Amino acid sequence: MEKELSSRGFESPWIDIKGPDWNDLLKLGRKSFVKKGTTLIDMGDVVDELHYLHKGQVKVSVTAKSGLEKIVLYIDAPGVFGETPFFHRQPSKFDTSASEDCEIFTFKRDFIMQELVHYPEIMKYMLALFAQKIRVLSAQIEDLAFKEPVIRVANLLYLIVCKKGEKIDDKRYKVDIRITHQDIGNMTGLHRVTVSKVLKKLCNEGFITKSRSHISITNIESLEELTNDK
């Protein structure tokens, strides 16, 4: 993406920090293949293993007793998940599941604690990962606490452009990512019907156009100005 969009990309719910080579460690981990939809960590689980996502994507979310889901973030391969409950040794506050077919390497606590000190670049990567996830959570707290539905949806679309957008010209971007109204609702904390109304409003006011396969941002500067409104 363009330089002017890059800083906002750190607030995107798609985590894809490019870390160091894990090949020396992978041969010492337990490899597994999981299908899309598989639950990897349940809310309340005590996590004694660290997971390295070699291929695929996982989703981190929280689900209320009513069944309402709030998607917190996605982690793209290569990446690490489960590190928060692994290090603080308290039950997980989130559910983690495979949003694509995944190849995962798993490491026991004793091994990580003994060996990680010999891999300073991986330690730096883990700290950067923590920092980005805190930034994502902080941005979501701000959205939920202070922003109206139209601003929440506009902000999410802008963040999608930062991470997944394809530039058409100086003002227009196309997003080739299949995301349903329910997905947007789960990420913004809004009901699907509310999301549909907001997207219709954004279309009518010329911020976006959409089809079954993609969303196009017709004026990225106007969309960014809208996201800054309270």
N, C-alpha and C positions, 0 to 999 in steps of 0.2 A: 504494500500500500504506500501511498504518498507520505512523505515525511510529516506533513501537518496532521495526519490522522494517527500516527504511530503511538503518541503518548496516550491517547484515549484507548488504544488497543489493550493496555494493561488492565483496564476495567472490564474487559470482555469476559463473559462466562466460559469462553473456550480457552483452556490453558494449554499452551503448546511451546513452553520454554525449551529451546534447544540446548540440551545438556551435553556433558562429556561422554566419551565412549565407555560403555559398561561391559564390553566384551570379556575382559579378564574376570569380572564378577559373575557374568551370566553362566559360565560353565560350572559355577559352584552353587547355583540356585536350582530350585525345583521347577521345571517347565510344565505348563499346563495350557490346554486349549479350551476355551469356553465359548458357548454360543451366545448370540445376541439375546438379551433378556435375562441372562443368568444373574442371580443375586450373588455378589461377591462379599459384601460386608453389610450386615443388618444394623439398623439403629439399635444401640444397646450392647452390641458385641464388644468384647474385650479383645483387642488386636495385639497379637504377639508375633506377627510376621509383617515384613515390609514387602510390598508388591511393586515390581517393575513391569510396566506395560510396554511390551516390545512391539506389538502390532495391535491395531484396533483403536477403540475409543470406549471410555467408561463415563457413566453419568453419576454425579453426586447430588442427592436430593434429600428432602425431609418430607415425611408424610404425616398428616394429622390423623387423629382417630376417625374423623369423618371420611377419610380417604382422599382428601384434597392434597395434592402434591405441589411442592415448591422446588423447582430445579435450581440448584445453587450454582453448579458449574459442570462443564464437560472437560475431560482430560484426554488429549490426543496423544497417540504414540509418536515418539518414545516419551514416556513419562513415568511418574511415580504416584501411587495412590495409597491411602491408608496411613500416611505418615503422621497425621495429627494424633489419632488415638494410639498409634504405635509408640510415639515419643512421650505423650503425656500420661499414658498408662491408665486412662479412664475410659469408660464405655463410649463407643462411637456415638456422636450426636446426629450422624447422617446415615442414609442408606447409600450403598455404592453398587451399581449394576452395570453389566456390559450393554452398551448401546449399539455395539457392532460385535461381530465375531472377533475374539481377542486371543493373542498369545501372551502369556504372563509368566514371569519368573518370580518365585517367592523365596524369601530369605528369612531364616529364623532370627530371633532377637539376639541370641548370644553371638551368632556369626556377625551380624551387622555391627554390634557394639565393639567387637574385637577388631574387625577388618576395616571399618569405614575410616578410621584414623589414618590408614595408609593410602587413602584416596582423597587428597585435599580438594581436587577439582569437583569430585562428586559431593563433598560436604558443602562447597560453595554453591553448587547447583541446588542442593536441598534448601539452603537458606533463601536463595532467590525464589524458589518455589513457594516457600512459606510466605514470603513478602508479597508475591503476586496474589496469592489466595486471600490474604488479609485485605489487599486493595480491592479485590472483587467483592468481598463481603461488605466492606465499608461503603462501596458504591451502591450495593443493593439495599443496605440499611437506609441510606439517604433517599433512594427512590421510594421505598415503602413508607418512610416516615413523612416525607415532605412533598412528593410529586403527584400530580393528577394523572389519571389513566393515560391520557393522550401523550403526556410527557414521558411516562414510563415506556410506552410502546415505541415512541420515536427514538428514545435513548437506546433501547435494545436494537432497533434497526440500524442506528448509527454504529453501535459496537459490532454488529454483524458485518457491516461494511469494512470496519477497521481490520477485521480478521479474515473475512471470507469474500470481500468484494472484488469485482473486476472492473477496472476503470474503462468507461466508454469514451468520455471526453472530459473537459475541465470541470463540469458540474455533475455529470451523470455517472452512476455506478450500477452494475448489475450484480445481484446476489444469486448464484446458482446453488442454493441449499434448500433441501426439502424441509420445511418447517410449517407445521400446522397451526391453526388458530389456538388449539389446545396447548401446543408446545409453548407458544408465546405467552399464553395465560399462565402456564406453570412456571415460566421464568420471571414474569412480572408480578405474580401474585394477583392476577385478575381473572374474572370469570370469562369463559370462552365467548359468551355473547357480547360482553363488554369489548373484548379484543376485536371482534368482527365489526362492531360499530366504530371503533377507533380507526381501524384500517380503512373503512369506507370513508370516514371523515378525511383521513390523510390523502386518500385518492382524490376525493372531490376538491380538496384545497391545493392539489398539485404538488404535494411533497413526494408522492410515490405513484407508480403504476404497478399492477401485479397481474400475473397469470397463474395457471396451475403449476408451472414449472419454476418460476422465479419472480422475485421482486426487483424492480428497478427504482433507484433513487433518482428523481428527476432534477433535484437541486441540492447537492450535498451541503452547501453553505447555509441554505434556508433551514434544512433539517437540523444542522448543528445549532443554529440560533434558537430553534424551537426547543431543543434539549436543554438549553441553558435557562429557559423560562421556569419560574417556580409556580 
